[in-house]
Amino acid sequence: MNRGKLDVEDLLKVVLALVIVWLLVEIVGALLSVTFTLLNALPTIIGVVVVVLIVLWLTDRI
């Protein structure tokens, strides 16, 4: 039975590539989490903007 020969350097390159892919997936997941958090807060932010605009309108600032 013949076994494939794999150098240590090649194995380390494969492990390094897998770790890089794993880190990229983690970063993308974190960015998506932040994006969805901001999207969930969007109605509150719009409400605050509307209140500020009304107050500015009533105080003749705009």
CHARMM-style PDB file with segment names, atoms N, HN, CA, C and O in Angstrom:
ATOM      1  N   MET     1       0.849  -1.171   0.000  1.00  0.00      PROA
ATOM      2  CA  MET     1       0.000   0.000   0.000  1.00  0.00      PROA
ATOM      3  C   MET     1       0.893   1.232   0.000  1.00  0.00      PROA
ATOM      4  O   MET     1       1.746   1.394   0.873  1.00  0.00      PROA
ATOM      5  N   ASN     2       0.693   2.083  -0.969  1.00  0.00      PROA
ATOM      6  HN  ASN     2       0.000   1.952  -1.678  1.00  0.00      PROA
ATOM      7  CA  ASN     2       1.495   3.307  -1.073  1.00  0.00      PROA
ATOM      8  C   ASN     2       0.780   4.459  -0.379  1.00  0.00      PROA
ATOM      9  O   ASN     2      -0.426   4.654  -0.523  1.00  0.00      PROA
ATOM     10  N   ARG     3       1.557   5.198   0.364  1.00  0.00      PROA
ATOM     11  HN  ARG     3       2.537   5.039   0.481  1.00  0.00      PROA
ATOM     12  CA  ARG     3       1.014   6.383   1.019  1.00  0.00      PROA
ATOM     13  C   ARG     3       1.530   7.608   0.294  1.00  0.00      PROA
ATOM     14  O   ARG     3       2.658   7.621  -0.199  1.00  0.00      PROA
ATOM     15  N   GLY     4       0.700   8.635   0.232  1.00  0.00      PROA
ATOM     16  HN  GLY     4      -0.216   8.624   0.633  1.00  0.00      PROA
ATOM     17  CA  GLY     4       1.142   9.878  -0.394  1.00  0.00      PROA
ATOM     18  C   GLY     4       2.147  10.578   0.502  1.00  0.00      PROA
ATOM     19  O   GLY     4       2.001  10.613   1.724  1.00  0.00      PROA
ATOM     20  N   LYS     5       3.145  11.122  -0.118  1.00  0.00      PROA
ATOM     21  HN  LYS     5       3.264  11.094  -1.110  1.00  0.00      PROA
ATOM     22  CA  LYS     5       4.143  11.854   0.656  1.00  0.00      PROA
ATOM     23  C   LYS     5       3.720  13.315   0.738  1.00  0.00      PROA
ATOM     24  O   LYS     5       3.384  13.942  -0.266  1.00  0.00      PROA
ATOM     25  N   LEU     6       3.743  13.834   1.945  1.00  0.00      PROA
ATOM     26  HN  LEU     6       4.016  13.325   2.762  1.00  0.00      PROA
ATOM     27  CA  LEU     6       3.367  15.220   2.181  1.00  0.00      PROA
ATOM     28  C   LEU     6       4.420  15.833   3.086  1.00  0.00      PROA
ATOM     29  O   LEU     6       4.631  15.386   4.213  1.00  0.00      PROA
ATOM     30  N   ASP     7       5.074  16.865   2.573  1.00  0.00      PROA
ATOM     31  HN  ASP     7       4.902  17.228   1.658  1.00  0.00      PROA
ATOM     32  CA  ASP     7       6.096  17.530   3.371  1.00  0.00      PROA
ATOM     33  C   ASP     7       5.443  18.303   4.517  1.00  0.00      PROA
ATOM     34  O   ASP     7       4.268  18.664   4.468  1.00  0.00      PROA
ATOM     35  N   VAL     8       6.250  18.539   5.543  1.00  0.00      PROA
ATOM     36  HN  VAL     8       7.205  18.245   5.582  1.00  0.00      PROA
ATOM     37  CA  VAL     8       5.762  19.279   6.701  1.00  0.00      PROA
ATOM     38  C   VAL     8       5.372  20.697   6.298  1.00  0.00      PROA
ATOM     39  O   VAL     8       4.371  21.230   6.778  1.00  0.00      PROA
ATOM     40  N   GLU     9       6.162  21.306   5.416  1.00  0.00      PROA
ATOM     41  HN  GLU     9       6.974  20.874   5.026  1.00  0.00      PROA
ATOM     42  CA  GLU     9       5.863  22.665   4.969  1.00  0.00      PROA
ATOM     43  C   GLU     9       4.514  22.729   4.254  1.00  0.00      PROA
ATOM     44  O   GLU     9       3.747  23.672   4.447  1.00  0.00      PROA
ATOM     45  N   ASP    10       4.229  21.720   3.427  1.00  0.00      PROA
ATOM     46  HN  ASP    10       4.852  20.954   3.270  1.00  0.00      PROA
ATOM     47  CA  ASP    10       2.949  21.690   2.724  1.00  0.00      PROA
ATOM     48  C   ASP    10       1.790  21.526   3.704  1.00  0.00      PROA
ATOM     49  O   ASP    10       0.741  22.152   3.550  1.00  0.00      PROA
ATOM     50  N   LEU    11       1.988  20.686   4.703  1.00  0.00      PROA
ATOM     51  HN  LEU    11       2.840  20.178   4.828  1.00  0.00      PROA
ATOM     52  CA  LEU    11       0.953  20.494   5.713  1.00  0.00      PROA
ATOM     53  C   LEU    11       0.720  21.782   6.499  1.00  0.00      PROA
ATOM     54  O   LEU    11      -0.421  22.132   6.801  1.00  0.00      PROA
ATOM     55  N   LEU    12       1.797  22.481   6.829  1.00  0.00      PROA
ATOM     56  HN  LEU    12       2.724  22.196   6.584  1.00  0.00      PROA
ATOM     57  CA  LEU    12       1.658  23.751   7.540  1.00  0.00      PROA
ATOM     58  C   LEU    12       0.945  24.792   6.681  1.00  0.00      PROA
ATOM     59  O   LEU    12       0.178  25.601   7.201  1.00  0.00      PROA
ATOM     60  N   LYS    13       1.191  24.778   5.376  1.00  0.00      PROA
ATOM     61  HN  LYS    13       1.815  24.120   4.954  1.00  0.00      PROA
ATOM     62  CA  LYS    13       0.502  25.704   4.474  1.00  0.00      PROA
ATOM     63  C   LYS    13      -0.997  25.418   4.444  1.00  0.00      PROA
ATOM     64  O   LYS    13      -1.810  26.341   4.413  1.00  0.00      PROA
ATOM     65  N   VAL    14      -1.354  24.143   4.454  1.00  0.00      PROA
ATOM     66  HN  VAL    14      -0.693  23.393   4.479  1.00  0.00      PROA
ATOM     67  CA  VAL    14      -2.770  23.770   4.466  1.00  0.00      PROA
ATOM     68  C   VAL    14      -3.423  24.225   5.770  1.00  0.00      PROA
ATOM     69  O   VAL    14      -4.523  24.776   5.756  1.00  0.00      PROA
ATOM     70  N   VAL    15      -2.748  23.997   6.889  1.00  0.00      PROA
ATOM     71  HN  VAL    15      -1.854  23.549   6.900  1.00  0.00      PROA
ATOM     72  CA  VAL    15      -3.281  24.410   8.188  1.00  0.00      PROA
ATOM     73  C   VAL    15      -3.402  25.929   8.245  1.00  0.00      PROA
ATOM     74  O   VAL    15      -4.400  26.452   8.741  1.00  0.00      PROA
ATOM     75  N   LEU    16      -2.397  26.640   7.743  1.00  0.00      PROA
ATOM     76  HN  LEU    16      -1.586  26.216   7.340  1.00  0.00      PROA
ATOM     77  CA  LEU    16      -2.431  28.098   7.723  1.00  0.00      PROA
ATOM     78  C   LEU    16      -3.600  28.603   6.883  1.00  0.00      PROA
ATOM     79  O   LEU    16      -4.295  29.535   7.287  1.00  0.00      PROA
ATOM     80  N   ALA    17      -3.819  28.003   5.732  1.00  0.00      PROA
ATOM     81  HN  ALA    17      -3.255  27.246   5.404  1.00  0.00      PROA
ATOM     82  CA  ALA    17      -4.936  28.406   4.873  1.00  0.00      PROA
ATOM     83  C   ALA    17      -6.269  28.173   5.575  1.00  0.00      PROA
ATOM     84  O   ALA    17      -7.165  29.013   5.494  1.00  0.00      PROA
ATOM     85  N   LEU    18      -6.407  27.051   6.258  1.00  0.00      PROA
ATOM     86  HN  LEU    18      -5.679  26.369   6.324  1.00  0.00      PROA
ATOM     87  CA  LEU    18      -7.648  26.764   6.978  1.00  0.00      PROA
ATOM     88  C   LEU    18      -7.884  27.750   8.121  1.00  0.00      PROA
ATOM     89  O   LEU    18      -9.016  28.171   8.358  1.00  0.00      PROA
ATOM     90  N   VAL    19      -6.827  28.112   8.820  1.00  0.00      PROA
ATOM     91  HN  VAL    19      -5.908  27.770   8.627  1.00  0.00      PROA
ATOM     92  CA  VAL    19      -6.960  29.078   9.910  1.00  0.00      PROA
ATOM     93  C   VAL    19      -7.339  30.450   9.358  1.00  0.00      PROA
ATOM     94  O   VAL    19      -8.154  31.151   9.957  1.00  0.00      PROA
ATOM     95  N   ILE    20      -6.761  30.839   8.226  1.00  0.00      PROA
ATOM     96  HN  ILE    20      -6.099  30.269   7.739  1.00  0.00      PROA
ATOM     97  CA  ILE    20      -7.107  32.119   7.606  1.00  0.00      PROA
ATOM     98  C   ILE    20      -8.574  32.131   7.189  1.00  0.00      PROA
ATOM     99  O   ILE    20      -9.273  33.121   7.404  1.00  0.00      PROA
ATOM    100  N   VAL    21      -9.037  31.048   6.598  1.00  0.00      PROA
ATOM    101  HN  VAL    21      -8.469  30.244   6.423  1.00  0.00      PROA
ATOM    102  CA  VAL    21     -10.448  30.954   6.207  1.00  0.00      PROA
ATOM    103  C   VAL    21     -11.343  31.041   7.437  1.00  0.00      PROA
ATOM    104  O   VAL    21     -12.367  31.724   7.413  1.00  0.00      PROA
ATOM    105  N   TRP    22     -10.967  30.362   8.499  1.00  0.00      PROA
ATOM    106  HN  TRP    22     -10.135  29.807   8.519  1.00  0.00      PROA
ATOM    107  CA  TRP    22     -11.741  30.394   9.740  1.00  0.00      PROA
ATOM    108  C   TRP    22     -11.818  31.817  10.292  1.00  0.00      PROA
ATOM    109  O   TRP    22     -12.890  32.264  10.699  1.00  0.00      PROA
ATOM    110  N   LEU    23     -10.683  32.537  10.308  1.00  0.00      PROA
ATOM    111  HN  LEU    23      -9.812  32.174   9.976  1.00  0.00      PROA
ATOM    112  CA  LEU    23     -10.674  33.909  10.809  1.00  0.00      PROA
ATOM    113  C   LEU    23     -11.527  34.825   9.939  1.00  0.00      PROA
ATOM    114  O   LEU    23     -12.231  35.691  10.459  1.00  0.00      PROA
ATOM    115  N   LEU    24     -11.474  34.644   8.632  1.00  0.00      PROA
ATOM    116  HN  LEU    24     -10.902  33.940   8.210  1.00  0.00      PROA
ATOM    117  CA  LEU    24     -12.299  35.450   7.732  1.00  0.00      PROA
ATOM    118  C   LEU    24     -13.787  35.208   7.978  1.00  0.00      PROA
ATOM    119  O   LEU    24     -14.585  36.145   7.959  1.00  0.00      PROA
ATOM    120  N   VAL    25     -14.152  33.964   8.206  1.00  0.00      PROA
ATOM    121  HN  VAL    25     -13.504  33.203   8.222  1.00  0.00      PROA
ATOM    122  CA  VAL    25     -15.555  33.651   8.500  1.00  0.00      PROA
ATOM    123  C   VAL    25     -15.983  34.307   9.808  1.00  0.00      PROA
ATOM    124  O   VAL    25     -17.099  34.818   9.907  1.00  0.00      PROA
ATOM    125  N   GLU    26     -15.117  34.298  10.801  1.00  0.00      PROA
ATOM    126  HN  GLU    26     -14.211  33.883  10.721  1.00  0.00      PROA
ATOM    127  CA  GLU    26     -15.430  34.939  12.078  1.00  0.00      PROA
ATOM    128  C   GLU    26     -15.597  36.447  11.907  1.00  0.00      PROA
ATOM    129  O   GLU    26     -16.515  37.035  12.479  1.00  0.00      PROA
ATOM    130  N   ILE    27     -14.723  37.075  11.130  1.00  0.00      PROA
ATOM    131  HN  ILE    27     -13.977  36.597  10.666  1.00  0.00      PROA
ATOM    132  CA  ILE    27     -14.801  38.521  10.904  1.00  0.00      PROA
ATOM    133  C   ILE    27     -16.082  38.876  10.157  1.00  0.00      PROA
ATOM    134  O   ILE    27     -16.767  39.832  10.522  1.00  0.00      PROA
ATOM    135  N   VAL    28     -16.406  38.120   9.123  1.00  0.00      PROA
ATOM    136  HN  VAL    28     -15.849  37.343   8.828  1.00  0.00      PROA
ATOM    137  CA  VAL    28     -17.637  38.379   8.366  1.00  0.00      PROA
ATOM    138  C   VAL    28     -18.856  38.191   9.266  1.00  0.00      PROA
ATOM    139  O   VAL    28     -19.808  38.968   9.191  1.00  0.00      PROA
ATOM    140  N   GLY    29     -18.832  37.179  10.101  1.00  0.00      PROA
ATOM    141  HN  GLY    29     -18.059  36.548  10.161  1.00  0.00      PROA
ATOM    142  CA  GLY    29     -19.936  36.964  11.037  1.00  0.00      PROA
ATOM    143  C   GLY    29     -20.097  38.124  12.005  1.00  0.00      PROA
ATOM    144  O   GLY    29     -21.218  38.535  12.303  1.00  0.00      PROA
ATOM    145  N   ALA    30     -18.984  38.653  12.498  1.00  0.00      PROA
ATOM    146  HN  ALA    30     -18.073  38.319  12.256  1.00  0.00      PROA
ATOM    147  CA  ALA    30     -19.046  39.792  13.417  1.00  0.00      PROA
ATOM    148  C   ALA    30     -19.590  41.028  12.710  1.00  0.00      PROA
ATOM    149  O   ALA    30     -20.399  41.763  13.277  1.00  0.00      PROA
ATOM    150  N   LEU    31     -19.151  41.261  11.475  1.00  0.00      PROA
ATOM    151  HN  LEU    31     -18.495  40.665  11.014  1.00  0.00      PROA
ATOM    152  CA  LEU    31     -19.646  42.414  10.721  1.00  0.00      PROA
ATOM    153  C   LEU    31     -21.141  42.292  10.440  1.00  0.00      PROA
ATOM    154  O   LEU    31     -21.874  43.277  10.537  1.00  0.00      PROA
ATOM    155  N   LEU    32     -21.589  41.107  10.098  1.00  0.00      PROA
ATOM    156  HN  LEU    32     -20.994  40.307  10.019  1.00  0.00      PROA
ATOM    157  CA  LEU    32     -23.018  40.908   9.853  1.00  0.00      PROA
ATOM    158  C   LEU    32     -23.823  41.096  11.135  1.00  0.00      PROA
ATOM    159  O   LEU    32     -24.935  41.623  11.101  1.00  0.00      PROA
ATOM    160  N   SER    33     -23.270  40.671  12.251  1.00  0.00      PROA
ATOM    161  HN  SER    33     -22.366  40.243  12.278  1.00  0.00      PROA
ATOM    162  CA  SER    33     -23.951  40.844  13.529  1.00  0.00      PROA
ATOM    163  C   SER    33     -24.121  42.326  13.853  1.00  0.00      PROA
ATOM    164  O   SER    33     -25.186  42.753  14.298  1.00  0.00      PROA
ATOM    165  N   VAL    34     -23.066  43.102  13.626  1.00  0.00      PROA
ATOM    166  HN  VAL    34     -22.201  42.755  13.265  1.00  0.00      PROA
ATOM    167  CA  VAL    34     -23.139  44.546  13.869  1.00  0.00      PROA
ATOM    168  C   VAL    34     -24.147  45.186  12.922  1.00  0.00      PROA
ATOM    169  O   VAL    34     -24.920  46.055  13.328  1.00  0.00      PROA
ATOM    170  N   THR    35     -24.142  44.761  11.668  1.00  0.00      PROA
ATOM    171  HN  THR    35     -23.514  44.055  11.339  1.00  0.00      PROA
ATOM    172  CA  THR    35     -25.071  45.318  10.686  1.00  0.00      PROA
ATOM    173  C   THR    35     -26.512  45.038  11.078  1.00  0.00      PROA
ATOM    174  O   THR    35     -27.354  45.934  11.017  1.00  0.00      PROA
ATOM    175  N   PHE    36     -26.810  43.803  11.482  1.00  0.00      PROA
ATOM    176  HN  PHE    36     -26.126  43.075  11.531  1.00  0.00      PROA
ATOM    177  CA  PHE    36     -28.173  43.472  11.876  1.00  0.00      PROA
ATOM    178  C   PHE    36     -28.572  44.189  13.158  1.00  0.00      PROA
ATOM    179  O   PHE    36     -29.743  44.528  13.334  1.00  0.00      PROA
ATOM    180  N   THR    37     -27.628  44.425  14.050  1.00  0.00      PROA
ATOM    181  HN  THR    37     -26.677  44.150  13.907  1.00  0.00      PROA
ATOM    182  CA  THR    37     -27.925  45.181  15.263  1.00  0.00      PROA
ATOM    183  C   THR    37     -28.296  46.612  14.913  1.00  0.00      PROA
ATOM    184  O   THR    37     -29.244  47.168  15.468  1.00  0.00      PROA
ATOM    185  N   LEU    38     -27.542  47.213  13.984  1.00  0.00      PROA
ATOM    186  HN  LEU    38     -26.772  46.761  13.533  1.00  0.00      PROA
ATOM    187  CA  LEU    38     -27.863  48.573  13.561  1.00  0.00      PROA
ATOM    188  C   LEU    38     -29.209  48.626  12.849  1.00  0.00      PROA
ATOM    189  O   LEU    38     -29.968  49.579  13.029  1.00  0.00      PROA
ATOM    190  N   LEU    39     -29.507  47.618  12.048  1.00  0.00      PROA
ATOM    191  HN  LEU    39     -28.891  46.844  11.902  1.00  0.00      PROA
ATOM    192  CA  LEU    39     -30.796  47.592  11.358  1.00  0.00      PROA
ATOM    193  C   LEU    39     -31.947  47.431  12.343  1.00  0.00      PROA
ATOM    194  O   LEU    39     -33.026  47.982  12.129  1.00  0.00      PROA
ATOM    195  N   ASN    40     -31.729  46.687  13.410  1.00  0.00      PROA
ATOM    196  HN  ASN    40     -30.852  46.240  13.584  1.00  0.00      PROA
ATOM    197  CA  ASN    40     -32.766  46.539  14.435  1.00  0.00      PROA
ATOM    198  C   ASN    40     -32.981  47.844  15.192  1.00  0.00      PROA
ATOM    199  O   ASN    40     -34.088  48.106  15.664  1.00  0.00      PROA
ATOM    200  N   ALA    41     -31.943  48.665  15.315  1.00  0.00      PROA
ATOM    201  HN  ALA    41     -31.044  48.452  14.932  1.00  0.00      PROA
ATOM    202  CA  ALA    41     -32.049  49.936  16.022  1.00  0.00      PROA
ATOM    203  C   ALA    41     -32.525  51.062  15.106  1.00  0.00      PROA
ATOM    204  O   ALA    41     -32.738  52.180  15.574  1.00  0.00      PROA
ATOM    205  N   LEU    42     -32.693  50.795  13.829  1.00  0.00      PROA
ATOM    206  HN  LEU    42     -32.519  49.887  13.448  1.00  0.00      PROA
ATOM    207  CA  LEU    42     -33.049  51.831  12.865  1.00  0.00      PROA
ATOM    208  C   LEU    42     -34.364  52.543  13.196  1.00  0.00      PROA
ATOM    209  O   LEU    42     -34.397  53.770  13.112  1.00  0.00      PROA
ATOM    210  N   PRO    43     -35.435  51.861  13.563  1.00  0.00      PROA
ATOM    211  CA  PRO    43     -36.667  52.593  13.904  1.00  0.00      PROA
ATOM    212  C   PRO    43     -36.484  53.558  15.077  1.00  0.00      PROA
ATOM    213  O   PRO    43     -37.064  54.644  15.076  1.00  0.00      PROA
ATOM    214  N   THR    44     -35.698  53.182  16.059  1.00  0.00      PROA
ATOM    215  HN  THR    44     -35.227  52.300  16.060  1.00  0.00      PROA
ATOM    216  CA  THR    44     -35.431  54.061  17.192  1.00  0.00      PROA
ATOM    217  C   THR    44     -34.650  55.284  16.748  1.00  0.00      PROA
ATOM    218  O   THR    44     -34.944  56.402  17.170  1.00  0.00      PROA
ATOM    219  N   ILE    45     -33.658  55.074  15.898  1.00  0.00      PROA
ATOM    220  HN  ILE    45     -33.419  54.166  15.555  1.00  0.00      PROA
ATOM    221  CA  ILE    45     -32.855  56.190  15.394  1.00  0.00      PROA
ATOM    222  C   ILE    45     -33.727  57.141  14.578  1.00  0.00      PROA
ATOM    223  O   ILE    45     -33.600  58.359  14.704  1.00  0.00      PROA
ATOM    224  N   ILE    46     -34.610  56.596  13.745  1.00  0.00      PROA
ATOM    225  HN  ILE    46     -34.713  55.606  13.642  1.00  0.00      PROA
ATOM    226  CA  ILE    46     -35.509  57.434  12.951  1.00  0.00      PROA
ATOM    227  C   ILE    46     -36.439  58.226  13.872  1.00  0.00      PROA
ATOM    228  O   ILE    46     -36.710  59.398  13.611  1.00  0.00      PROA
ATOM    229  N   GLY    47     -36.922  57.608  14.930  1.00  0.00      PROA
ATOM    230  HN  GLY    47     -36.701  56.656  15.141  1.00  0.00      PROA
ATOM    231  CA  GLY    47     -37.773  58.305  15.891  1.00  0.00      PROA
ATOM    232  C   GLY    47     -37.052  59.463  16.555  1.00  0.00      PROA
ATOM    233  O   GLY    47     -37.625  60.540  16.717  1.00  0.00      PROA
ATOM    234  N   VAL    48     -35.807  59.256  16.938  1.00  0.00      PROA
ATOM    235  HN  VAL    48     -35.341  58.381  16.806  1.00  0.00      PROA
ATOM    236  CA  VAL    48     -35.018  60.322  17.561  1.00  0.00      PROA
ATOM    237  C   VAL    48     -34.805  61.460  16.571  1.00  0.00      PROA
ATOM    238  O   VAL    48     -34.896  62.629  16.946  1.00  0.00      PROA
ATOM    239  N   VAL    49     -34.524  61.136  15.314  1.00  0.00      PROA
ATOM    240  HN  VAL    49     -34.450  60.187  15.009  1.00  0.00      PROA
ATOM    241  CA  VAL    49     -34.322  62.167  14.294  1.00  0.00      PROA
ATOM    242  C   VAL    49     -35.603  62.976  14.098  1.00  0.00      PROA
ATOM    243  O   VAL    49     -35.549  64.199  13.969  1.00  0.00      PROA
ATOM    244  N   VAL    50     -36.745  62.306  14.074  1.00  0.00      PROA
ATOM    245  HN  VAL    50     -36.789  61.312  14.179  1.00  0.00      PROA
ATOM    246  CA  VAL    50     -38.023  63.008  13.912  1.00  0.00      PROA
ATOM    247  C   VAL    50     -38.271  63.944  15.092  1.00  0.00      PROA
ATOM    248  O   VAL    50     -38.698  65.082  14.898  1.00  0.00      PROA
ATOM    249  N   VAL    51     -38.011  63.481  16.305  1.00  0.00      PROA
ATOM    250  HN  VAL    51     -37.665  62.556  16.463  1.00  0.00      PROA
ATOM    251  CA  VAL    51     -38.201  64.322  17.491  1.00  0.00      PROA
ATOM    252  C   VAL    51     -37.286  65.536  17.435  1.00  0.00      PROA
ATOM    253  O   VAL    51     -37.720  66.649  17.731  1.00  0.00      PROA
ATOM    254  N   VAL    52     -36.034  65.342  17.064  1.00  0.00      PROA
ATOM    255  HN  VAL    52     -35.681  64.438  16.823  1.00  0.00      PROA
ATOM    256  CA  VAL    52     -35.084  66.454  16.971  1.00  0.00      PROA
ATOM    257  C   VAL    52     -35.540  67.451  15.915  1.00  0.00      PROA
ATOM    258  O   VAL    52     -35.481  68.660  16.140  1.00  0.00      PROA
ATOM    259  N   LEU    53     -35.994  66.959  14.765  1.00  0.00      PROA
ATOM    260  HN  LEU    53     -36.043  65.978  14.582  1.00  0.00      PROA
ATOM    261  CA  LEU    53     -36.466  67.863  13.715  1.00  0.00      PROA
ATOM    262  C   LEU    53     -37.692  68.655  14.164  1.00  0.00      PROA
ATOM    263  O   LEU    53     -37.797  69.843  13.860  1.00  0.00      PROA
ATOM    264  N   ILE    54     -38.616  68.023  14.880  1.00  0.00      PROA
ATOM    265  HN  ILE    54     -38.531  67.058  15.127  1.00  0.00      PROA
ATOM    266  CA  ILE    54     -39.799  68.738  15.373  1.00  0.00      PROA
ATOM    267  C   ILE    54     -39.405  69.802  16.383  1.00  0.00      PROA
ATOM    268  O   ILE    54     -39.919  70.920  16.339  1.00  0.00      PROA
ATOM    269  N   VAL    55     -38.496  69.466  17.293  1.00  0.00      PROA
ATOM    270  HN  VAL    55     -38.078  68.558  17.328  1.00  0.00      PROA
ATOM    271  CA  VAL    55     -38.038  70.448  18.284  1.00  0.00      PROA
ATOM    272  C   VAL    55     -37.340  71.606  17.590  1.00  0.00      PROA
ATOM    273  O   VAL    55     -37.561  72.762  17.953  1.00  0.00      PROA
ATOM    274  N   LEU    56     -36.506  71.322  16.604  1.00  0.00      PROA
ATOM    275  HN  LEU    56     -36.327  70.383  16.310  1.00  0.00      PROA
ATOM    276  CA  LEU    56     -35.842  72.398  15.870  1.00  0.00      PROA
ATOM    277  C   LEU    56     -36.853  73.257  15.120  1.00  0.00      PROA
ATOM    278  O   LEU    56     -36.700  74.477  15.049  1.00  0.00      PROA
ATOM    279  N   TRP    57     -37.875  72.633  14.564  1.00  0.00      PROA
ATOM    280  HN  TRP    57     -37.998  71.643  14.622  1.00  0.00      PROA
ATOM    281  CA  TRP    57     -38.914  73.375  13.844  1.00  0.00      PROA
ATOM    282  C   TRP    57     -39.680  74.299  14.805  1.00  0.00      PROA
ATOM    283  O   TRP    57     -39.941  75.460  14.488  1.00  0.00      PROA
ATOM    284  N   LEU    58     -40.033  73.769  15.973  1.00  0.00      PROA
ATOM    285  HN  LEU    58     -39.821  72.826  16.230  1.00  0.00      PROA
ATOM    286  CA  LEU    58     -40.800  74.564  16.933  1.00  0.00      PROA
ATOM    287  C   LEU    58     -39.979  75.700  17.533  1.00  0.00      PROA
ATOM    288  O   LEU    58     -40.541  76.729  17.909  1.00  0.00      PROA
ATOM    289  N   THR    59     -38.683  75.538  17.629  1.00  0.00      PROA
ATOM    290  HN  THR    59     -38.226  74.702  17.324  1.00  0.00      PROA
ATOM    291  CA  THR    59     -37.831  76.603  18.172  1.00  0.00      PROA
ATOM    292  C   THR    59     -37.285  77.502  17.074  1.00  0.00      PROA
ATOM    293  O   THR    59     -36.404  78.324  17.325  1.00  0.00      PROA
ATOM    294  N   ASP    60     -37.803  77.351  15.855  1.00  0.00      PROA
ATOM    295  HN  ASP    60     -38.519  76.683  15.651  1.00  0.00      PROA
ATOM    296  CA  ASP    60     -37.393  78.150  14.689  1.00  0.00      PROA
ATOM    297  C   ASP    60     -35.894  78.078  14.423  1.00  0.00      PROA
ATOM    298  O   ASP    60     -35.272  79.079  14.069  1.00  0.00      PROA
ATOM    299  N   ARG    61     -35.329  76.914  14.590  1.00  0.00      PROA
ATOM    300  HN  ARG    61     -35.835  76.101  14.877  1.00  0.00      PROA
ATOM    301  CA  ARG    61     -33.907  76.715  14.286  1.00  0.00      PROA
ATOM    302  C   ARG    61     -33.701  76.240  12.855  1.00  0.00      PROA
ATOM    303  O   ARG    61     -32.595  76.322  12.323  1.00  0.00      PROA
ATOM    304  N   ILE    62     -34.781  75.736  12.224  1.00  0.00      PROA
ATOM    305  HN  ILE    62     -35.680  75.670  12.657  1.00  0.00      PROA
ATOM    306  CA  ILE    62     -34.666  75.326  10.816  1.00  0.00      PROA
ATOM    307  C   ILE    62     -35.712  76.045   9.988  1.00  0.00      PROA
ATOM    308  OT1 ILE    62     -35.786  75.842   8.776  1.00  0.00      PROA
TER     309      ILE     62
END
